[in-house]
């Protein structure tokens, strides 16, 4: 961010040295570059197997994470008792921006949120809300990849309105029986469990009465009939059908009937970090466009000498600085909320500002970089199309920009 502490600066320097020493050589081994150059979509995607990621691609990502964990970076955001360093929101935003600003690479991939500094949301949830038995069963295995978790909240008819979800769980003896359909279950192809949100009481539209269940993906009645092919491939976004799936009481994560608290627990941190990644990727696109325009000669003059090239990049560069500053200030306020016990929802509108402006910025910057590079920018030999296709989804997921603006409007006009 704009005012980084010496500790954060040192962390970023250490990260760069680790990436150059361990990750860059790994990316250059055995034609692993095929996963990042113009062949990337084809190298990564098993088109004959539902469009899922190829196993060799996922194993490369896993090896990078193992090296990052051994070097002490992967768990940075986690509590110290889990091997982390209690990374603050300010520090994590700085890390996410910095890694995205390096461009495409094995250090920080866009397609599945892979990073040498993990954004380990499920681990935080399990550590905070899980029973001792759940923590023992899941926390360390999820960190190391021996277990995987998917997130089953969205449904075919319900995305931004989860209080209306139609999946139900009813008691039957000592078990719960779950029926429903979920959509966009990311990474369910490798998940041992899916965190399924279901209505257990209350009326449709009520925030109370929703419960989260850790459902084994090999349970009878749990089915993934297909995976949605998306703008950015490969796709691991599964459609899930649950037909009379039985789980015990011990499968409940958190309190019965209060599952929306789980969904909201880390939403602010996620949105801040996502926005920071957007700024980093946007600045990468801006910097690449400036460098190209400076050396590209048209009609006897550098392309950069033309105001038609200069001014759009000036606007984007200014916007990046503004959003970066807002993210830094908001991340610091989030950290202060945690220290003081003040609810993070009190600055939720500021988080929403960061998120929708950051997501929009990177799409605009990638589009402008394509335009400055001309036909070369439209090709897959440059990374801009990949950056655009990836970040475009964040204007919809994690709360669409319309939902983010609605939150800002609620604060501005006194509806909240």
Rosetta blueprint (number, residue, H / E / L):
1 X L
2 X L
3 X L
4 X L
5 X L
6 X H
7 X H
8 X H
9 X H
10 X H
11 X H
12 X H
13 X H
14 X H
15 X H
16 X H
17 X H
18 X H
19 X H
20 X H
21 X H
22 X H
23 X H
24 X H
25 X H
26 X H
27 X H
28 X H
29 X H
30 X H
31 X H
32 X H
33 X H
34 X H
35 X H
36 X L
37 X L
38 X L
39 X L
40 X H
41 X H
42 X H
43 X H
44 X H
45 X E
46 X E
47 X L
48 X L
49 X L
50 X L
51 X L
52 X E
53 X E
54 X L
55 X H
56 X H
57 X H
58 X H
59 X H
60 X H
61 X H
62 X H
63 X H
64 X H
65 X H
66 X H
67 X H
68 X H
69 X H
70 X H
71 X L
72 X L
73 X L
74 X L
75 X L
76 X L
77 X L
78 X L
79 X L
80 X H
81 X H
82 X H
83 X L
84 X L
85 X L
86 X L
87 X L
88 X L
89 X H
90 X H
91 X H
92 X H
93 X H
94 X H
95 X H
96 X H
97 X H
98 X H
99 X H
100 X H
101 X H
102 X L
103 X L
104 X L
105 X L
106 X L
107 X L
108 X E
109 X L
110 X L
111 X L
112 X L
113 X L
114 X L
115 X E
116 X L
117 X L
118 X L
119 X L
120 X L
121 X H
122 X H
123 X H
124 X H
125 X H
126 X H
127 X H
128 X H
129 X H
130 X L
131 X L
132 X H
133 X H
134 X H
135 X H
136 X H
137 X H
138 X H
139 X H
140 X H
141 X H
142 X H
143 X H
144 X H
145 X L
146 X L
147 X L
148 X L
149 X E
150 X E
151 X E
152 X E
153 X L
154 X L
155 X E
156 X L
157 X L
158 X E
159 X L
160 X L
161 X L
162 X H
163 X H
164 X H
165 X L
166 X L
167 X L
168 X E
169 X E
170 X E
171 X E
172 X E
173 X L
174 X L
175 X E
176 X E
177 X E
178 X E
179 X E
180 X E
181 X E
182 X E
183 X E
184 X E
185 X E
186 X E
187 X L
188 X L
189 X L
190 X L
191 X L
192 X L
193 X E
194 X E
195 X E
196 X E
197 X E
198 X E
199 X E
200 X L
201 X L
202 X L
203 X L
204 X L
205 X L
206 X L
207 X L
208 X L
209 X L
210 X E
211 X E
212 X E
213 X E
214 X E
215 X E
216 X E
217 X L
218 X L
219 X L
220 X L
221 X L
222 X E
223 X E
224 X E
225 X E
226 X E
227 X E
228 X E
229 X L
230 X L
231 X L
232 X L
233 X L
234 X L
235 X L
236 X L
237 X E
238 X E
239 X E
240 X E
241 X E
242 X E
243 X E
244 X E
245 X E
246 X E
247 X E
248 X E
249 X H
250 X H
251 X H
252 X E
253 X E
254 X L
255 X L
256 X L
257 X L
258 X E
259 X H
260 X H
261 X H
262 X H
263 X H
264 X H
265 X H
266 X L
267 X H
268 X H
269 X H
270 X H
271 X H
272 X H
273 X H
274 X H
275 X H
276 X H
277 X H
278 X H
279 X H
280 X H
281 X H
282 X H
283 X H
284 X H
285 X H
286 X H
287 X H
288 X H
289 X H
290 X H
291 X H
292 X H
293 X H
294 X H
295 X H
296 X L
297 X E
298 X E
299 X L
300 X L
301 X E
302 X E
303 X H
304 X H
305 X H
306 X L
307 X H
308 X H
309 X H
310 X H
311 X H
312 X H
313 X H
314 X H
315 X H
316 X H
317 X H
318 X H
319 X H
320 X H
321 X H
322 X H
323 X H
324 X H
325 X H
326 X H
327 X H
328 X H
329 X H
330 X H
331 X H
332 X H
333 X H
334 X H
335 X H
336 X H
337 X H
338 X H
339 X H
340 X H
341 X L
342 X L
343 X L
344 X H
345 X H
346 X H
347 X H
348 X H
349 X H
350 X H
351 X H
352 X H
353 X H
354 X H
355 X H
356 X H
357 X H
358 X H
359 X H
360 X H
361 X H
362 X H
363 X H
364 X H
365 X H
366 X H
367 X H
368 X H
369 X H
370 X H
371 X H
372 X H
373 X H
374 X L
375 X H
376 X H
377 X H
378 X H
379 X L
380 X L
381 X L
382 X L
383 X L
384 X H
385 X H
386 X H
387 X H
388 X H
389 X H
390 X H
391 X H
392 X H
393 X H
394 X H
395 X H
396 X L
397 X L
398 X L
399 X L
400 X L
401 X H
402 X H
403 X H
404 X H
405 X H
406 X H
407 X H
408 X H
409 X H
410 X H
411 X H
412 X H
413 X L
414 X L
415 X L
416 X L
